[in-house]
Amino acid sequence: MPGSVVGREAEQAAVDSMLAEAQEGLRLLVLEGEPGIGKTTVWRPGIVRAEALGYRALSCRAAQAESRLSFAGLGDLLAPVEPETLEALPGPQRRGLGIALLRTEAEGPAPDPRTIGTAVVSLLTTLSAGSPVLLAIDDLQWLDRPTARALEFALRRLEDRPVAVLATLRLSGTESRVALLSAGTVGHVRRTRLGPLSLGALYEVVKEQLGEALTRPLLGRIGEASGGNPFYALEIARALKAQGRGASGKALPIPQDMRELAARRLRRLPQGTRDELLKASALAQPTGALADLSELEPAVEADIVRIDEHGSVEFSHPLFAGAVYRRASGERRKALHRELAERVTDVEERARHLALATDGPDERIAALIEQGADLAHRRGAPEVAAELQEQALRSTPAGAEAVRWGRCLRAAGHHFKAGDQRRGRALAEEIIAASASGPIRARALQLLAEERGMTEGPAAAVPLFEEALGCISDDPALAAQLETALGLLAASQMDGAGAARHLDRAVELAELAGDRAVLAEALSTRTLTRLGFGLGADEASLERALALEDPEHEVAFQLSPSMHAAQFYEFTARLDRARELLVGLREQILARGEEGALPYVLAHLAATTWLSGELETGEREAGEALRVAALTGQEISYALALAARAATRALRGDDRGSRADAEEALSISERIGWPPGIAEARWAQALLGLSQGDAQAAARALEPVVTSIEQLGVYEWPNAMFVPDAIEAFVATNELERAARLTGALADWGKAHDRPWALALSWRCCALLEAQAGNLDSAQAHAERALVAHERLPMPFELARTLLLRGQLQRRRGERRAARESLERALALFEEI
């Protein structure tokens, strides 16, 4: 409804307020109400006012016909963005967004939806650096799901940017499912419901639109009949004018609802015009290439559609499009969709028309629909791919069982990728129950195992992986992947023998398959697992895995050879190499938008940073890991980052912050049953206790995990990083026999495996024990040996602690000058870190 905005002063004020507030950070305003109430009438001038305030406005008008396509809304929103801005995106983001918007050929691996979302984050960050940005979306309820997912992802990460969102939303009872109104952005959303217009406002609207002033009695009757809905009121007034029924005593032409009212208006148009309107209502983007624009002229004159200078057709109100489509019979619609399927060039849209034109099974139609699903997948739109794949499945003829179950498997995979675990699980279970062929059944079991492992724990996943293995006879690459997964699950349950058996078999199968990526994952997983169980540090195998690694191969971050290598070097105290790999992984993840892997990488990066003596940077990195882990809902990474921050805060003197972080990390780790997280959290508690001079608290914190490590008997860093602090606490609390036993075990491990950290810190612990026994000469000698071992250990905080101990011993032995030098050097290191 063009013209000035009448009777919407409060709504316009809400728009102005939102635009003012968004200058300081993200704000969303949703104008909601029934059809015809005037949401778009407020929305359009809101864009004009934003531009007057210096906003860069990006807009789209979602339509029901394109609501099930991929990135239709995003394409409209980003159409005005300069090519050079898009070209400046990091390579993976530029490729992903280009494929999503059909500006780049969909070759190679499909872009992850998060990569596309990250590209939107980068674009909006760049644009909002120059001026505030307005995203204006009309009819939010019809925004296609891939666009909605990308925008939701982006907006949750732009809270501090000057970005405003102005959207309209038709109330229908389903608005709670609209992605942009999700919990991730709810704190920034304001919703304004448009109510009925007053009689005075209706009078002005009718006068402006129809050029006639209504009498007061007639206005009152129209206002009552329309309930103050301006679209409804205008259509009643327009019908009265057409019929010459303006007298107040005559019955008003009031239909049962607005759709009937719109249909009445359409019936007055020529048949040829109605036929072209039907085409336009069924098309995602109706243009002169697909519709006869000359036949649409009567509809333009009746203000039912508008045609722009490019020949694009737009209904003046969505009610008209819906009324046109609903008036056609079922057979007429099918015929129309068959016709349009032959004429449209977009593969996805053709698939949609074919699906709507088909009644029963037809393999030719099913194959064409599947082409649309494949394109949607390759564009990074798994939601659309899943829906189209299921439509292809429904069109598959009976008897084509292999084809049927293959399509069912692909649909399940797309649903899992899109985050619809319930539907993905149902399809996978359907395949398994139907006793599908071996390879398809194995893949379905693998999907189900991965999902249940995440939601129900390792015990639920193991039998499914084992059953999947039994279905394979001639696919060594898949068998290697399943054996690797089983090896990881065994390791997580501290089953060293089981882990070794599965991972040795995984490497053997991967070698047989000749699949470089699968072999790299099996080798690196086995190498890291063997280290954790004290079976040696096979650096040659690890470097071979890195050389074989395929950066383009899609793999869970838990299986990434680069991640395994980073952890390997972290655990063997080669922190510079670990940081080099972790920083590279972080940059790769950020460029690709693979946010699910980021918290785990950042948590390990924070740990290597603080161990390297950069406490402030380590705390900051742990905080970033926490932020991203909270966004992605990853409890393991969240607990790991909390423990890292607790340790840095303890060493920096933030007792309250350290205690809170460690307690939360411990609570999460115990609740989810994650032993490494429990150990890390208790270690942070012990560091806090020792820093406060409370050895009893440190000993209590570490007691349960020390008992576990004594039973395991493996003193590698990932299992035993807390042992030196436990020994110090036990010495201080006079548990000398236990302290001596642990010190001997740690020293023996360091000597047998040449672990610098175990050697340096076990010698320091020997010095503590000798000093406690009064053997100062022996204690001094052990401290000196520890300092020699520190030359291979890049942990300045631990070096400072050893220097402090030597200085205290020297002072007790009367060596004042030497003591001063040791203590001053220790102090300098403490201050530096």
N, C-alpha and C positions, 0 to 999 in steps of 0.2 A: 504494500500500500504506500505509494509515493506521497510526498508532501510533508508538511510540518508535523511534528509530534505533538499531539493534543492530549492533555490529561495524564501525562506520564512524567510529571516533574520529579516525583520521588525516585522513580527508576533512573531518570537522567542524572539525578544527584548521586545515586549509588554508583553509576558509571564514573562520574567525575571523581568521586572519593577513591574508587579503586585505582584510577589512573594516577592520582596523586600519591597514593601509598606505594604503588608498584615502582616508583622512582627509587625506593630504598630496598626493594626486594620483591620476590615473586608474590603475585596476587592473582586470584581467579574470581571472576564474577559470573555467575550463571543466572541468566534471565529465564525463568521457567513459568510454564502455564499451559492451559489447554490450547488446542489448535485454533488459530484465528484471533487470539487475544491481543496480538500486537507485539510479539517478542522481536521479530525481525525489524519492526518499525523503530524500536528503541536501539537495536543492534547497529543498524546502518549509520545513523548519525553519531553513535559512539565511536565508530572508526574515524569519522571526520574530525571529531573533537580530539581524538588521540593524535592524529597527524598534526593538528594545529599546535599541540603541546610538544611536538618534536619526536613523537614515536615513529618507529619504522613499523608499518602495519603489514602483516602477512595474513591473508584471509582465505577462507574456503567456505562454500555452502554445500554441506553434505546432502546427498539425495538417496532415497531408498533404493533406487536401481543400482547404485554403485556401492552399497553398504557391504556387499560380500566380495568385493574385489580387493586386490592388494595395493595398498598405498595410494589410493585415488585421492584421499584428502591431503596426504603429505605432498603429493605432486602439485596440487593447487597451492598449498601454503608456500612451498619453496620456489614456485615458478618465477617470482620476481627477483630471486637472489642472483647476484652477479656471478657469472661463470668463474671469475678469478677467485671469488670467495670459496666456491666449491673446490676449485683446483688446489687451494691452500690446505685442504684437509690432509691429515696423515694418510699414506697410501691405502692401508686396509679399510679405513673409514670412507675414503673417496670411492674406492671400488664398491664397497657394500652399498653405499647410498646410490651410486650410479646404477647398479644392478636393480635396486629396489624401485627406482624411478624410471627404469627402462632407458637410461641414457648410456649405459654400458652393457656390452654383451654378457650374458650370464654364463661365463665359461669358468671351469675349475670348481672348487668347493663352493657350496652355497654359503652366502654370508650369514653369520649368526645374527638373529634379531637384535642382540645387544650391541653388535657392531653398528648397526643402523641407528639404534638409539643413541649410542655414543657420538656418532656423526652429527646427530641433531643437537646434542649437548654442545659439541664443538662449534657448530654453526651459530647457535644462539648466543654462546659465550662471545664469539667474535663480533657478531652484529650488535650485541648489547654493550660492547665496550665503546662503540661510537655513539650510540643513542639508545634510549629505551626501546623495547620491542613489544608490539602488541600482536598476539595470535588471536585472530577473530574467527570463530567457528559457529556457523549457523546450523541448527538442527543437529546438535551433538549426538542425539540418540541414533543417528544414521551414519556416524563416522565409521569408516571401515576399521576392523579390528587391528590389522597391522599398523595403521597410522595411530590408532588410539594407544597401542602398546608402546610405540616409539615415543610418543609425546609424554605418556605417563612416566616412562623410564627417564626421559630428559628432565621433566619438570621436578621430579624428586631430587635432582642433582643441581638445580639452579635456584635454590632457595635464597641465595644472597645476590642474585643478579636482577637488574631492572627489567623484568619481564612480566607482562600482564597478559591474562587470557580473558577474553570476553566471549561468552558462548551462550547460545539459546538452547533450551531443552524442552521438548514436549513432554508433559506429564502423562504417563501411561501406566504407572505401577511398576515399571522396569528400570526406572532411573537409578536405583541403587546399584545396578550392574554396570553403569557407565564408568569406564576405566578412569577418567580424569577426576572422578569424585571418590576415588579409592582412599584408603587410610593413609597412603603415602603422601597425599597432598591436602588432606582434609583440613589441616590447620591453616591453610592459606585460601580456603574456598569460602566465598560468601554467596549465598543463594537468595535471590530476590524473586518472589512470586508475583506475577502480574495478575491483578484482579480485574473485575468489570469496570468499564468506563462509566463515568457519571452521565446523566442525561445531557448536561451542558456540553460535555466532551463529545458525546455521540452526535449532537446537533452540528458541531463544528466539523466533524469527520464527514458526515453525509453531505453537508453543504459544500465542502471542499472537493469531494470526490465526484458528486453528481451534479453540482451546480444548482441545487435546489434547497430551499429552506423548508423544513418540515414544520407543520403546525404543532403546537404544544400537545394536544390530545393524541395526534398520530405518533409523535415522538415518544410519548409515554407508553403507547401500546407496543411500538417497535422495541423500545428499551426493555420492557417486561418480557416480550417474546424472545429476545436475543440474549437475555441475561447479562446485558452490558458488553457482550462480545462484539467488537467492532466489525470483524469480517462478516459475522452472521447478520448484524444490523444492516450493513451495507447491501448484502445480497437480498434481504427482504425489501429494502427501499428500492433497489434496482428492479426487482420483480414487480413491485407496485408501479413504478414508473413505466415499465414496458407494457403493463396491462392497463394503464390509465386508471388505476384504482387508488387514487389518493384520498378519496372521501373517508372521513373518520368513521362513518357508520358501517362501512363494508368490511367483510372478513379479510384478515391478512393472509397472504400466501405463505403460511408457515409450514415447512417440512418437518419430518420427524427428527432429523439431525442435519448437520452441516454437509455431510456427504451427499444426502439426497438433494440438498439445496444446490450444491455444486453440479450435480448431475442434471438438474433441471436447466441450469444455464447452458450446459454443454449440448443439451438436446436441441437448442435453438440454432446450433451451428450446422453448416452443410455436411453431408455424409463424408465427402472427400477430406474435409478439415478434420472431422472426428477420426478418420482412419490414420491421418498423419499424426494427430495427437496421441493415438494409441501407440504408434511407433516410438514417439518421443518419450512416452511414459515408461517404456520397457528398456530404453537405452541408457547406459551409464553416462554417455556424453553425446546427446543428440545434436547433430549438425546437418548442414545442407547436403553433406555427402550421403546421408542415410535417410533424410526426410525431404519431402517436396516443400520448400519454403513458401512457394507461391500459394499452395493450398492452405498454409497456416495463416495467411493474412487475416481472414475473418476472426481467428482466435486472437491475433495481435490486437485488432480493433476492439475486441471485447475484453481486453486486458486479462486474458487467460494465460498467454505466454508472451515472452519478450524474445526478440532475436537481436543479438549484438552485431557489431560490424564484421565479425569473423564468421558469422553464420551459425553461431552456437545458440541453441534453443533452451530457454529456461522458463519453467512454469512460474507464474506470478505468485502462486501459493501452492505448497505441496498437496493441499486438499484436492486441487484440480487433477494433478497427476494420479493420485489414488483413485479418484472417481472415474477417470477415463479407463484405467486398467480394470477396475472392478466391474464396469458395465459390460465388458466384453465376455462372451461365453468362454467356457473352458476350451472348446475346440478352436475357437477363434484365436485364443492366446497361444495355443500350441502351434497353430499354423504360423502365427506371427514370429514365434521364437525359432521355428525352423527356417523361416525366411531370413531373419536377422543373423542366425548362425552362419549362413552362407555369405553374409555381406560384411560382418564386422571383421576387423583385422587383428584385434587383441585376442591372443590365445585363451586367456582366462575368461574373457567375456563370451567368447564362442562356446567355451565349455559350459558356462552358465546357461546360455540359451539352449544348448543341446540337452542339458539335464531337464530343463523345463518343458522341452518339446517331446520328451520321450516317456512312454507309458511303461513298457516292459523291457525285458532283457534284449540287448542288441550289442554285440561285441564291437562293431564298428563305432558306435556311439560311445561305448565304454572306453575304448582306446583313445578317442579324441578328447573325452573328458579327462582322462588320465594325463594327457599332454598338458592340459591346463593345470592340473595338480603339480606336475613336475616343474612347470614354469614358476608357479607360486613358491614351491620349495626352493628353487634356485634363486628366487628374488628375496629370500629370507622372510617369507610369510607362512610359517608352518600352520597357523590357524586356517588359512584359506586352503592350503594344500591338503590338510586333513579332511576338510569338508568335501572338497572336490574328489578326493580319493575315495571317500565313502560313497559318493554318488556314482563313481565309476564301478565300485563294488556292487551296488544295487543293480546296475545295468549289465552285469556279467551273466552270461547265459548259464543255465544249469549244466552240469557235466564238466565244465572247464575248471576242475578243482584246483589245479596248480596255479592257474591264473587268479582264481578267486582268492585263495589264501595268500598269494603274493601281494595282492592289492590290500587285503586286510592287514597284513604285516606292515606295509608302508603307511597305511592310515594310522596304525597304532604308534609307529615311530614319530609321525608328524604330531600326533596329539601329545605324546610325552615331551617333544621339543617345545610345543606351544604352552606347556605347563598344565594341560588337562590330564592329570594323572588318572582320574577316575575313568575317563573314556578310553585312554590308552591301555589301562589295565584290563578293562572289559574286553577289548578286542584281542589282546594277547591271550587272555584266558579262553576266549572263543576258539582261537586257533589251536590251543593246547588240547581243549576238550574234544575237538573234531579229529584228533589224530592226524593232523596234516603231515605232509612229507617231511623227512628228516631234517634237511637244512632249514626249511621255513619254521618248523617246530623248534629247532635249536635257537634260532634268532628270537622267536617269541619268548622262549624261556629266558634267554639272555636279557631281553628288555624287562621282563617281569622281575628277574633276579636283581637287576640294577635298581629298579624302583623300590622293591621291598627291602633291599639292603639299606637304602637311605631312610625309609620310613619305619621299618621294624627292626633293623639291626642285622649284623652278620649272620646270626643263626638262621634267619628266615631266607637269606640269599643262597647259602651254601648248597642245600639240596637241589635248588633250581639250576644253579650252575652245573652241578654234577649230572643232573638229568640231561641238560643240554649237551654235555660232552658225549653222553651215550647215544645221542642222535646223529653224531657226525661220523662219517666214514671216509670222506675224501676232500675235506677242507682243512688242511693243516693250519692255515692262517687264523681261521675262526677258533679252532681248537687251542691254538697258542694264546689267543686273547682270553678264552675261558680259563685256561690253566693259570694265566697271570692274575686274573681276578681272584681265583681260589687261593693262590699264593698270598696275595695281599690280605684276604680275609683271615687266613690261617695266622699270618704274622700279627694281625690286630688282636687276635686272641692268644698271643704269646705261644703259639704252637710252632716252634722252630723247625721241627722235623717235617711237619706237614707243609710248611712254607717252602722248605728246601726241595721237597719232592715235587710240588706243583711247579715251582719256578724253574727247576732243572728241565722238567718236561716242556715247559713253555719255550725255553730257549731252543731246545732240540726241535720242536715243531716249527718254530719261526724260521730256523735255519733251513729246514726242509722245504718250507713254503717259499723261501726266497723273497719274503716281504720285508723290505728294509725298515719301514716304520714300525711294524709289529715286533721285529727283532730288537730294534732299539729300545722299545718299551719293556720287553721281557728282560733284556740284559741289564738295564738300569734298575729295574725293580728288584731283580735278583741281587745285584751288587749292593744296593742300599739295605736290603733285608739281611743279607749275610753280615754286613757290618753291624747291624743292630743286634744280631745274635752271637756276635763274637767269633764269626767264622772268617775273619780277615777283611782287609781293605783292598779290593781288587781294582786298583785305579786304571789298569789297562783296559779292563772290560767296560768301565765307565766311560773312558774317553772314546772307545769304539762305539758305544751307544750314542754319544754326542755326535760323532762323525756320521752315523747312520740316520740321525733324527731328521724327520721331514717336518719343517715348520708349518706346512700347509695341512698336515694330517690332523683331522679332528680327534682329539683325545681328551679324556678327563685329566684335570691338572694333577690328580694323584698318580697318574701314569706318565707324566711328562719327563723325558730323560733330562732335560735342563733343570727341572725342579729337583729331581733325584740327585743330580750332580751338585746342585747348590747345597742341598742338605748333607750330602756326603762330605763336602769340604767344610761345611760348618761344624759337623760332628767330629772331624779330624783336626779342628783348630786351624785350618787354612782359610782364615776369615776374609782375606782380601779376594781370593778366588771365589769364595762363596758370594761375597757382595757383588762382584763383577757379574756373576751369573744371575743373581736376584735382580739387580738393577736392569739388566737386559730383559729379563722376563717381565718386569714391571712395565717397561716401555713398550714391549710387544703387546702386552695385555691391554694397556691403555689405548694403543693405536687401533687394536682390533675390537675394543669394547667387550672383551671376554671377562666381564666383571666378576663372574662366579669364582674365578681363580685368584682374583686380586687380593682378597683379605688374607689368604694363606701365605701368599708371597710376601705381603707387607709385614705380616707378623714375624716371619723368619728374618726379613730384612731388619726389623727393629731389634731382634735378638742379636744378630751379628753386629749391629751398630753399637749397642750398649756394651757387648762383650769386647768390642774394639776400643772402648773408652770414650765414645761420643754419647754421653748420657742424655743430653738435651735433645739431640737429633733422634736418638733412639726412642725417647718418650713421644716426640712428635710423630714419628713413623708408626708407633703403636697406636696413637690416637687416630691416625688416618685409617689404619687397619680396622679399628673398632667401628669407625663411621661406615665404612663400606660393608663390613660384616653385618652390621645392623640393617643396612639397606637390603642386603641380599638374604638375610635370615639364616646365616651360617653360624650355628652355635659353636662348632669346634674351633673355627677361626676366631670367633669372638672371645672364647675362653683363652685361646693361645695368646691373643693380643693383650687381653687383660693381665695375664701373668707376666708378659714382657714389660708392660707399663708399670705393674706393681714392683717389679725388680728395679727398674730405673728410678722410680719414685722413692723406693727405700734407700737407694744409694745417694740420691740427691737431697735426702732429708725431709721429704714430704710424707711423714708418718701416717697421717690420716688418709691421704689419697692412696698410699700403698696398701694400707690395711683393707680399705674398701674394695680395691681392685682384686686383691688376692682372695678375699672372702667370696666375691662374686664368681671369680674364675673357678674356685674350688667347688662352689655350689653347682655351677653348670656342669663341670666335669664329672662330679659324682652322680648327678641326676642322669646324665646320658651314658654313664659307665665308660668313661674314656681315661684309661690309666695314665697316658702321657700328660694329659691336662692336669690330672690330680697331682702328679709329681712336680710339674712346673709351678702350680699354684702354691704347693707346700714349700717349695724351694724359695719362692718370693716371700712367704711368711717367715721362713728361717732367716733370710737376709735382713728383713726388717728387725727381727728379734736380736740378731747379732749387732746390727748397727745401733740399737738402743742399749746394748750391754745386757740384754736379757737372754742368756744362754739357755735357761730353762724353757722359755717360750720357743726358741729355735729347735731344741731337742724334741719338744712335744710335737711341733709341726712336722718334723721329718721322721719320727718314729715309724709310722706305717709304711712309708715308701722305702726306708732303709731295710726294714724287715723283708720287703718284697725283693729288693736287689740282692740281699744276702741269699735268699732262696734261689734266685735266678743264677747268680754267680757270674754275670756278664757286666764288666765295668767299662763299657763304651759310653761315650758322652751322652747319647740320647737316653740311656737308661740311668746313668750314674753321675750326671752333672752336679748333683747336690751333695755327693758323698764327702768332699773336702769340708764343706760347711757343717755337715753332720758330725764329722770327726772333731772339728773345733768346738762345737757345742758339747759333745760328749766329754772332751778333755776338761772344759770349763765346769762341767757338772760332775766331774770325778768318776765318769763311767770309763775308766782308763782301759780296762780289758777289751771292751767293745771297740773303743777308739783304736787300739793297737791292732785288733783283728782286721778292721776295715782299712787301716793304713797299709797293712801288709798286703791285703788283697788288691788294693789300688796300685801299689808299687809293683807288685808282680805282673799285673795286667799291663802297666806302662812299659815295663822292661820287655815282656814277651811280644808286645805288638808295636813297640816304639811309638807310644802316644805322648807327645810333649806335655800335654795338659796333665795327664795322669802322673808323669814323672815329676814335673815341677811341683804340683800340689801335694803329692804324697811325700816328697822330701820336706816340704814345709810342715806337713802334719807330723812327720818324724821329729822335727825340731820342736814342735809344740809339746809332744809327749816327753821328749828328753828334758825340756825346760821344766815341765810339771814335776818330773822326778828329781830335779835339781842338778842334772848333768849338763851344765852350761857349755862346757867345751864341746861335747857331742852335739848339743843343740845347735851351737854356732856352726859346726861343720856341716850339719844337715841343711841349715839355712843357706850356706854358701853353695852347696850342691843344687839346691832349689834354684838359686839365682842363675847358675850356669844353664840349667834346663829352661829357664825363662827366656833365654836368648832365642829359642825356637818357638816361643809361645806369644803371639801378638795380642795379649790381653793385659793392657796397662793397669787396670784396676787390680788384677791379681798380683802383678809385679809390685805395685805399691804396697799391698798387704804383706808381701814377703819382705820387702825392704823395711817396713814398719816393725815386723817381728825381729829382723836382724838388728835394727837399731835398739830395740828394747833389750835384746840379749847382750849387745855390746855395752850398753849402759850398766846392766847388772854385773857385767864382768869388769867394770871400771874403765872401759875404753871410751872415754868421753868424746874425744875428737872424732873417732870413727863412728861413734853412735850419732853425733851431731850430723855428720855427712850423710849417713843412711837415713836419718829421720827427715832431714831437709830434702833429700831426693824423693822420699816417699811423699812428703807434703806437697812438693812441686807437682808430682804426678796426680795426686788427689785433686789439687786445685785445677789442673789442666783439664781433667775429665769432668 
